Amino acid sequence: MREYLLTLCVTAAVTYLLTGPVRKFAIVAGAMPQIRARDVHREPTPRLGGIAMFGGLCAGLLVAGTLTNIGEVFTMSDEPRALLSGAAIIWLLGVLDDKWGVDALIKLGGQMIAAGVMVYQGLTILWLPIPGVGNVAVTPMQGTLLTVALVVITINAVNFVDGLDGLAAGMVCIAAAAFFMHAYRVWFGYGIEGAAPATLFAAILMGMCLGFLPHNMHPARIFMGDSGSMLIGLVLAAGAVSITGQIDPDLIVYNEGGSEQSAVRGMVPLYMPLLLPLTIIAVPVADLLLAVVRRTWKGQSPFAADRGHLHHRLLEIGHSHSRAVLIMYFWSALIAFGAVAFSVQASSLVIVLVVVALCAVGLVILLMPRFTPHVPAWAQALVPPRYRRPGAENAEHADEGPADAGSASGPGPEPGPSRGTAEEESREPALAGLHGATAIGGRRHGLNERG
């Protein structure tokens, strides 16, 4: 465990230290695209954060190769080299896209090439351990197709969810932490050395995300861009392929005392090879599927950008930028760690009850904007601005001014939607300085008043 922590810390430190110079390089290189209609940020922000993350990946692999125990992974398997080769291809493609823009079909082809390179070097699915059926071997062609499909889906799921400051890096970090716990248990809990590469990949992925997050939290100073989002998606997929398609399930049966039923019950996620990475990143994958259906239904390309992602919807219903990110973190952690806990104790009723209770808490937090309390006029100055009724501050200033004829004889009129058009016009420019959900909610309120 100490060697994994050392690898994680080195990866995080290198990523963190490289991000500052990379930001300056991105500004000089002009990798600061103009604001698009679907963007949430309000000013151009440099991209190419994936350069720092790739540097952290290389540093983590270099340090791991020199350690006593983890270094054996490089002698027993070619998977670390396969990961580095595929990561280099996908990172270079992402850098080109961040700077000059790359067609969606070309990016899809590049993702398939990166996955194919990893398959060629041995990082591929060899068999599928299916509950009730047993160990099902796949042909080389089937294993290649399954591996490429899994890698492409995971890359695009992470890429699609990269829409808010710190969202993609945080969600993938949560997924990597859950994946590390699962892989570490398979290796040391069952004594299966084939899980060592996946454990190493998860530790390095956590370091990449943790090192980049301080620069990417709201308000972000730099974006990871496609060079970063596709890179961390590929690393996560590589770990999933390694632990699900390379481990012989007969070893688990042997370590469970020869009972195949107990092995299946004890390692539920492991016996769902294609569902394990989708479970770990269930929220990004759900967003990906909804985006494809939504765009296809409208007659658009599945790769056409829009503002219909889950994080955009959270902003539209009234959540702030930070709260929307935290909500996505919460659901990702609940699903990922819930799956890991279920793999440890599949028959535990306590785990089910805890997951159900946390789901209820998450739904209440998700619907918080619908439960915003009505604050009376006398308490407007005592609550945060987001709970104040629009026009309350303008009404107070109007009541105190010398032009208010009713100030000498009594209190002024109640602030409300019946105010004059002058107040509405003065309120509209103020929305230009607001951000995220506040601006969206303010515009919607103003339209309702005019209607």
JOZI-V225064 format. One record per pair of residues at least 12 apart in sequence whose ideal C-beta (glycine too) atoms are under 6 Angstrom apart, sorted by sequence separation. I is the first residue (numbers start at 1). GAP is how many residues later the second one is. If there is no record, write none. Layout:
# JOZI-V225064
{{I,GAP} {I,GAP}}
This chain:
# JOZI-V225064
{{32,12} {183,12} {187,12} {375,12} {380,12} {311,13} {399,13} {32,14} {294,14} {31,15} {183,15} {184,15} {252,15} {31,16} {183,16} {31,17} {93,17} {338,17} {125,18} {27,19} {61,19} {124,19} {183,19} {26,20} {395,20} {26,21} {125,21} {26,22} {125,22} {180,22} {287,22} {23,23} {124,23} {179,23} {180,23} {287,23} {392,23} {90,24} {334,24} {391,24} {89,25} {119,25} {22,26} {176,26} {86,28} {119,28} {391,28} {22,29} {176,29} {177,29} {244,29} {394,29} {22,30} {176,30} {205,30} {86,31} {85,32} {86,32} {244,32} {330,32} {391,32} {417,32} {19,33} {115,33} {173,33} {18,34} {201,34} {82,36} {112,36} {115,36} {173,36} {240,36} {15,37} {18,37} {54,37} {172,37} {201,37} {202,37} {240,37} {15,38} {201,38} {82,39} {82,40} {169,40} {14,41} {15,41} {50,41} {82,41} {111,41} {198,41} {14,42} {78,43} {169,43} {50,44} {78,44} {79,44} {111,44} {169,44} {198,44} {11,45} {14,45} {197,45} {198,45} {166,47} {169,47} {195,48} {283,48} {10,49} {11,49} {283,49} {48,50} {166,50} {47,51} {166,51} {318,51} {194,52} {317,52} {7,53} {10,53} {165,53} {194,53} {282,53} {165,55} {192,55} {390,55} {7,56} {280,56} {7,57} {192,59} {172,60} {179,60} {183,60} {279,60} {168,61} {190,62} {3,64} {190,65} {3,66} {3,67} {31,67} {162,67} {31,68} {159,70} {269,70} {158,71} {159,71} {268,74} {269,74} {155,75} {158,75} {268,75} {155,78} {268,78} {154,79} {155,79} {265,81} {154,82} {154,83} {151,86} {150,87} {147,94} {179,101} {178,102} {218,103} {218,104} {175,105} {175,106} {135,114} {321,115} {320,117} {79,118} {123,118} {319,118} {126,119} {318,119} {77,120} {125,120} {129,120} {315,121} {315,122} {73,123} {154,123} {161,123} {318,123} {73,124} {157,124} {316,124} {158,126} {161,126} {73,127} {98,127} {157,127} {160,127} {98,128} {157,128} {160,128} {97,129} {98,129} {157,131} {160,131} {94,132} {95,132} {156,132} {94,133} {131,133} {64,136} {91,136} {94,136} {90,140} {91,140} {131,140} {90,141} {129,142} {60,144} {87,144} {90,144} {128,145} {163,146} {60,147} {87,147} {164,147} {86,148} {163,148} {57,151} {56,152} {53,155} {56,155} {83,155} {167,158} {174,158} {178,158} {182,158} {53,159} {166,159} {170,159} {174,159} {178,159} {181,159} {164,161} {167,161} {171,161} {175,161} {174,162} {178,162} {79,163} {49,173} {49,174} {50,174} {49,175} {50,175} {53,175} {46,176} {47,176} {49,176} {48,177} {50,177} {45,178} {47,178} {50,178} {53,178} {49,179} {50,181} {11,193} {15,193} {8,195} {12,195} {16,195} {7,196} {11,196} {15,196} {19,196} {11,197} {15,197} {8,198} {12,198} {4,199} {8,199} {12,199} {23,199} {104,199} {38,267} {38,268} {38,269}}
